[in-house]
Amino acid sequence: MTADTADVVPFPTPPAVDLDDYPARVPDPDTVMSDEVAAQLVHALWALRRRIARKEATAAAALAAETARVNAWLEDQTGRSRVEADAIQARLEEWALDVRDASGGRRKSVSFPHGRVVTRESGGGWEVTDRSALLAWAKTYRPGLVETVESVSIAAARRVTSGLAVAVDEVVDAATGEVVPGLSVAPKLVKASVVVDGGQ
């Protein structure tokens, strides 16, 4: 065994299996772990992931087909009614604006037995179109409107050249050895993950 393959656990090509029945072949959870048992578990995980992917793909295809069928039925049943409803609503909204204008803005809504036609006013204020021009003007004529925001660049502080360093469980200034307030050392975590062939 060469150095390049020292960590590769040899495992024979698995026989063809029925993926729907495969969960029954998973080794007992209480089995003492070894390279051979781990290889069996990786194989089991591979098969289970493939089974899940197949079922998900089947479900997605069935859902897409059923959704298309229902949408087609809905359009057939309501398409013409939607067009007519939109046209009626547009005509009523146009009429309501005419009524409001004719009344000098006093008649803003009209009530009927089955609903109301309402008009609402919005806008009329101001909005910013050029922040740079506004800032330059405010600095000269309305300095009280100008805000100065101070912050520490965390990205710059994380760079090796920042002069900050981790010393055991504290963050210090490498030049002075003083503890930097407001910072703490994040614990190191080691996690394991399993990558099965096929990207599942």
FIZA-646520 format. One record per residue (C-alpha): residue in three letters; x, y, z. Coordinates in nm, 3 decimals. Layout:
% residues N
<residu->ALA, xx->X, yy->Y, zz->Z> .
...
% end
This chain:
% residues 200
<residu->MET, xx->0.000, yy->0.000, zz->0.000> .
<residu->THR, xx->0.150, yy->0.333, zz->-0.106> .
<residu->ALA, xx->0.142, yy->0.657, zz->0.089> .
<residu->ASP, xx->-0.119, yy->0.791, zz->-0.152> .
<residu->THR, xx->-0.362, yy->0.511, zz->-0.068> .
<residu->ALA, xx->-0.275, yy->0.459, zz->0.299> .
<residu->ASP, xx->-0.606, yy->0.612, zz->0.417> .
<residu->VAL, xx->-0.825, yy->0.442, zz->0.156> .
<residu->VAL, xx->-1.025, yy->0.159, zz->0.309> .
<residu->PRO, xx->-1.053, yy->-0.128, zz->0.058> .
<residu->PHE, xx->-1.411, yy->-0.238, zz->0.008> .
<residu->PRO, xx->-1.543, yy->-0.477, zz->-0.257> .
<residu->THR, xx->-1.783, yy->-0.348, zz->-0.521> .
<residu->PRO, xx->-2.126, yy->-0.373, zz->-0.355> .
<residu->PRO, xx->-2.378, yy->-0.606, zz->-0.515> .
<residu->ALA, xx->-2.688, yy->-0.467, zz->-0.683> .
<residu->VAL, xx->-2.953, yy->-0.395, zz->-0.421> .
<residu->ASP, xx->-3.315, yy->-0.289, zz->-0.417> .
<residu->LEU, xx->-3.283, yy->0.065, zz->-0.286> .
<residu->ASP, xx->-3.638, yy->0.054, zz->-0.149> .
<residu->ASP, xx->-3.540, yy->-0.238, zz->0.076> .
<residu->TYR, xx->-3.192, yy->-0.116, zz->0.157> .
<residu->PRO, xx->-3.263, yy->0.044, zz->0.499> .
<residu->ALA, xx->-3.310, yy->-0.307, zz->0.639> .
<residu->ARG, xx->-2.944, yy->-0.379, zz->0.550> .
<residu->VAL, xx->-2.801, yy->-0.092, zz->0.757> .
<residu->PRO, xx->-2.568, yy->-0.230, zz->1.028> .
<residu->ASP, xx->-2.692, yy->-0.224, zz->1.386> .
<residu->PRO, xx->-2.615, yy->0.118, zz->1.547> .
<residu->ASP, xx->-2.455, yy->-0.060, zz->1.843> .
<residu->THR, xx->-2.202, yy->-0.236, zz->1.620> .
<residu->VAL, xx->-1.844, yy->-0.161, zz->1.722> .
<residu->MET, xx->-1.701, yy->0.079, zz->1.466> .
<residu->SER, xx->-1.414, yy->-0.024, zz->1.243> .
<residu->ASP, xx->-1.294, yy->0.058, zz->0.894> .
<residu->GLU, xx->-1.504, yy->-0.225, zz->0.755> .
<residu->VAL, xx->-1.818, yy->-0.118, zz->0.943> .
<residu->ALA, xx->-1.759, yy->0.246, zz->0.841> .
<residu->ALA, xx->-1.731, yy->0.136, zz->0.476> .
<residu->GLN, xx->-2.063, yy->-0.047, zz->0.510> .
<residu->LEU, xx->-2.224, yy->0.261, zz->0.662> .
<residu->VAL, xx->-2.093, yy->0.486, zz->0.384> .
<residu->HIS, xx->-2.238, yy->0.241, zz->0.133> .
<residu->ALA, xx->-2.570, yy->0.244, zz->0.319> .
<residu->LEU, xx->-2.573, yy->0.623, zz->0.327> .
<residu->TRP, xx->-2.497, yy->0.637, zz->-0.045> .
<residu->ALA, xx->-2.791, yy->0.405, zz->-0.120> .
<residu->LEU, xx->-3.028, yy->0.594, zz->0.110> .
<residu->ARG, xx->-2.936, yy->0.930, zz->-0.041> .
<residu->ARG, xx->-2.996, yy->0.792, zz->-0.390> .
<residu->ARG, xx->-3.332, yy->0.651, zz->-0.283> .
<residu->ILE, xx->-3.434, yy->0.985, zz->-0.134> .
<residu->ALA, xx->-3.325, yy->1.169, zz->-0.450> .
<residu->ARG, xx->-3.524, yy->0.930, zz->-0.671> .
<residu->LYS, xx->-3.839, yy->0.971, zz->-0.461> .
<residu->GLU, xx->-3.799, yy->1.349, zz->-0.452> .
<residu->ALA, xx->-3.758, yy->1.362, zz->-0.830> .
<residu->THR, xx->-4.066, yy->1.143, zz->-0.879> .
<residu->ALA, xx->-4.269, yy->1.360, zz->-0.641> .
<residu->ALA, xx->-4.151, yy->1.682, zz->-0.807> .
<residu->ALA, xx->-4.246, yy->1.552, zz->-1.154> .
<residu->ALA, xx->-4.588, yy->1.440, zz->-1.030> .
<residu->LEU, xx->-4.645, yy->1.772, zz->-0.855> .
<residu->ALA, xx->-4.546, yy->1.970, zz->-1.166> .
<residu->ALA, xx->-4.780, yy->1.767, zz->-1.385> .
<residu->GLU, xx->-5.070, yy->1.801, zz->-1.142> .
<residu->THR, xx->-5.007, yy->2.173, zz->-1.095> .
<residu->ALA, xx->-5.009, yy->2.226, zz->-1.471> .
<residu->ARG, xx->-5.334, yy->2.030, zz->-1.501> .
<residu->VAL, xx->-5.506, yy->2.226, zz->-1.223> .
<residu->ASN, xx->-5.383, yy->2.559, zz->-1.360> .
<residu->ALA, xx->-5.514, yy->2.472, zz->-1.705> .
<residu->TRP, xx->-5.852, yy->2.382, zz->-1.555> .
<residu->LEU, xx->-5.859, yy->2.702, zz->-1.350> .
<residu->GLU, xx->-5.777, yy->2.917, zz->-1.653> .
<residu->ASP, xx->-6.050, yy->2.743, zz->-1.854> .
<residu->GLN, xx->-6.304, yy->2.804, zz->-1.579> .
<residu->THR, xx->-6.210, yy->3.161, zz->-1.482> .
<residu->GLY, xx->-6.006, yy->3.317, zz->-1.767> .
<residu->ARG, xx->-6.293, yy->3.506, zz->-1.931> .
<residu->SER, xx->-6.437, yy->3.613, zz->-1.596> .
<residu->ARG, xx->-6.100, yy->3.756, zz->-1.489> .
<residu->VAL, xx->-6.076, yy->3.967, zz->-1.805> .
<residu->GLU, xx->-6.429, yy->4.098, zz->-1.754> .
<residu->ALA, xx->-6.368, yy->4.168, zz->-1.383> .
<residu->ASP, xx->-6.047, yy->4.361, zz->-1.459> .
<residu->ALA, xx->-6.227, yy->4.571, zz->-1.721> .
<residu->ILE, xx->-6.513, yy->4.653, zz->-1.483> .
<residu->GLN, xx->-6.272, yy->4.746, zz->-1.202> .
<residu->ALA, xx->-6.069, yy->4.973, zz->-1.431> .
<residu->ARG, xx->-6.389, yy->5.151, zz->-1.547> .
<residu->LEU, xx->-6.508, yy->5.204, zz->-1.187> .
<residu->GLU, xx->-6.168, yy->5.341, zz->-1.079> .
<residu->GLU, xx->-6.167, yy->5.584, zz->-1.372> .
<residu->TRP, xx->-6.522, yy->5.694, zz->-1.282> .
<residu->ALA, xx->-6.429, yy->5.743, zz->-0.915> .
<residu->LEU, xx->-6.143, yy->5.978, zz->-1.009> .
<residu->ASP, xx->-6.383, yy->6.178, zz->-1.231> .
<residu->VAL, xx->-6.633, yy->6.202, zz->-0.941> .
<residu->ARG, xx->-6.360, yy->6.322, zz->-0.704> .
<residu->ASP, xx->-6.240, yy->6.587, zz->-0.949> .
<residu->ALA, xx->-6.594, yy->6.706, zz->-1.018> .
<residu->SER, xx->-6.661, yy->6.750, zz->-0.645> .
<residu->GLY, xx->-6.340, yy->6.943, zz->-0.587> .
<residu->GLY, xx->-6.196, yy->6.657, zz->-0.384> .
<residu->ARG, xx->-6.489, yy->6.642, zz->-0.139> .
<residu->ARG, xx->-6.640, yy->6.315, zz->-0.266> .
<residu->LYS, xx->-6.359, yy->6.065, zz->-0.208> .
<residu->SER, xx->-6.561, yy->5.744, zz->-0.197> .
<residu->VAL, xx->-6.898, yy->5.612, zz->-0.307> .
<residu->SER, xx->-7.079, yy->5.327, zz->-0.127> .
<residu->PHE, xx->-7.307, yy->5.069, zz->-0.286> .
<residu->PRO, xx->-7.493, yy->4.763, zz->-0.152> .
<residu->HIS, xx->-7.212, yy->4.530, zz->-0.263> .
<residu->GLY, xx->-6.903, yy->4.740, zz->-0.208> .
<residu->ARG, xx->-6.737, yy->5.080, zz->-0.226> .
<residu->VAL, xx->-6.537, yy->5.272, zz->-0.482> .
<residu->VAL, xx->-6.259, yy->5.451, zz->-0.296> .
<residu->THR, xx->-5.994, yy->5.706, zz->-0.397> .
<residu->ARG, xx->-5.681, yy->5.777, zz->-0.197> .
<residu->GLU, xx->-5.419, yy->6.048, zz->-0.221> .
<residu->SER, xx->-5.050, yy->5.972, zz->-0.182> .
<residu->GLY, xx->-4.719, yy->6.140, zz->-0.252> .
<residu->GLY, xx->-4.680, yy->6.514, zz->-0.269> .
<residu->GLY, xx->-4.373, yy->6.526, zz->-0.044> .
<residu->TRP, xx->-4.012, yy->6.521, zz->-0.159> .
<residu->GLU, xx->-3.759, yy->6.249, zz->-0.230> .
<residu->VAL, xx->-3.381, yy->6.234, zz->-0.263> .
<residu->THR, xx->-3.255, yy->6.228, zz->-0.622> .
<residu->ASP, xx->-2.887, yy->6.322, zz->-0.568> .
<residu->ARG, xx->-2.739, yy->6.238, zz->-0.227> .
<residu->SER, xx->-2.400, yy->6.391, zz->-0.306> .
<residu->ALA, xx->-2.550, yy->6.727, zz->-0.403> .
<residu->LEU, xx->-2.775, yy->6.723, zz->-0.097> .
<residu->LEU, xx->-2.482, yy->6.647, zz->0.136> .
<residu->ALA, xx->-2.270, yy->6.925, zz->-0.011> .
<residu->TRP, xx->-2.556, yy->7.174, zz->0.034> .
<residu->ALA, xx->-2.629, yy->7.060, zz->0.390> .
<residu->LYS, xx->-2.263, yy->7.091, zz->0.495> .
<residu->THR, xx->-2.270, yy->7.454, zz->0.388> .
<residu->TYR, xx->-2.618, yy->7.570, zz->0.483> .
<residu->ARG, xx->-2.764, yy->7.315, zz->0.728> .
<residu->PRO, xx->-2.473, yy->7.143, zz->0.910> .
<residu->GLY, xx->-2.714, yy->7.026, zz->1.179> .
<residu->LEU, xx->-2.865, yy->6.784, zz->0.926> .
<residu->VAL, xx->-2.529, yy->6.614, zz->0.863> .
<residu->GLU, xx->-2.461, yy->6.293, zz->1.056> .
<residu->THR, xx->-2.113, yy->6.156, zz->1.120> .
<residu->VAL, xx->-2.098, yy->5.781, zz->1.179> .
<residu->GLU, xx->-1.789, yy->5.625, zz->1.339> .
<residu->SER, xx->-1.718, yy->5.253, zz->1.326> .
<residu->VAL, xx->-1.431, yy->5.006, zz->1.337> .
<residu->SER, xx->-1.354, yy->4.820, zz->1.015> .
<residu->ILE, xx->-1.382, yy->4.457, zz->1.124> .
<residu->ALA, xx->-1.241, yy->4.340, zz->0.791> .
<residu->ALA, xx->-0.928, yy->4.552, zz->0.843> .
<residu->ALA, xx->-0.897, yy->4.437, zz->1.205> .
<residu->ARG, xx->-0.894, yy->4.071, zz->1.097> .
<residu->ARG, xx->-0.596, yy->4.123, zz->0.865> .
<residu->VAL, xx->-0.258, yy->4.000, zz->0.986> .
<residu->THR, xx->-0.121, yy->4.352, zz->0.941> .
<residu->SER, xx->-0.373, yy->4.500, zz->1.185> .
<residu->GLY, xx->-0.149, yy->4.427, zz->1.485> .
<residu->LEU, xx->-0.416, yy->4.229, zz->1.670> .
<residu->ALA, xx->-0.333, yy->3.877, zz->1.785> .
<residu->VAL, xx->-0.493, yy->3.594, zz->1.982> .
<residu->ALA, xx->-0.309, yy->3.512, zz->2.304> .
<residu->VAL, xx->-0.460, yy->3.199, zz->2.463> .
<residu->ASP, xx->-0.809, yy->3.324, zz->2.549> .
<residu->GLU, xx->-0.768, yy->3.699, zz->2.486> .
<residu->VAL, xx->-0.716, yy->3.933, zz->2.192> .
<residu->VAL, xx->-0.418, yy->4.162, zz->2.242> .
<residu->ASP, xx->-0.234, yy->4.442, zz->2.068> .
<residu->ALA, xx->0.079, yy->4.266, zz->1.944> .
<residu->ALA, xx->0.287, yy->4.582, zz->1.983> .
<residu->THR, xx->0.198, yy->4.656, zz->2.346> .
<residu->GLY, xx->0.058, yy->4.328, zz->2.477> .
<residu->GLU, xx->-0.251, yy->4.511, zz->2.602> .
<residu->VAL, xx->-0.583, yy->4.330, zz->2.594> .
<residu->VAL, xx->-0.817, yy->4.476, zz->2.331> .
<residu->PRO, xx->-1.159, yy->4.550, zz->2.486> .
<residu->GLY, xx->-1.474, yy->4.448, zz->2.302> .
<residu->LEU, xx->-1.324, yy->4.136, zz->2.148> .
<residu->SER, xx->-1.331, yy->3.775, zz->2.259> .
<residu->VAL, xx->-1.172, yy->3.458, zz->2.129> .
<residu->ALA, xx->-1.410, yy->3.229, zz->1.944> .
<residu->PRO, xx->-1.372, yy->2.861, zz->2.032> .
<residu->LYS, xx->-1.223, yy->2.634, zz->1.767> .
<residu->LEU, xx->-1.457, yy->2.364, zz->1.646> .
<residu->VAL, xx->-1.371, yy->2.049, zz->1.455> .
<residu->LYS, xx->-1.662, yy->1.899, zz->1.264> .
<residu->ALA, xx->-1.694, yy->1.585, zz->1.056> .
<residu->SER, xx->-1.897, yy->1.543, zz->0.740> .
<residu->VAL, xx->-1.965, yy->1.259, zz->0.501> .
<residu->VAL, xx->-1.950, yy->1.308, zz->0.123> .
<residu->VAL, xx->-2.103, yy->1.027, zz->-0.076> .
<residu->ASP, xx->-2.046, yy->0.968, zz->-0.448> .
<residu->GLY, xx->-2.304, yy->1.137, zz->-0.666> .
<residu->GLY, xx->-2.307, yy->1.462, zz->-0.469> .
<residu->GLN, xx->-2.606, yy->1.366, zz->-0.255> .
% end
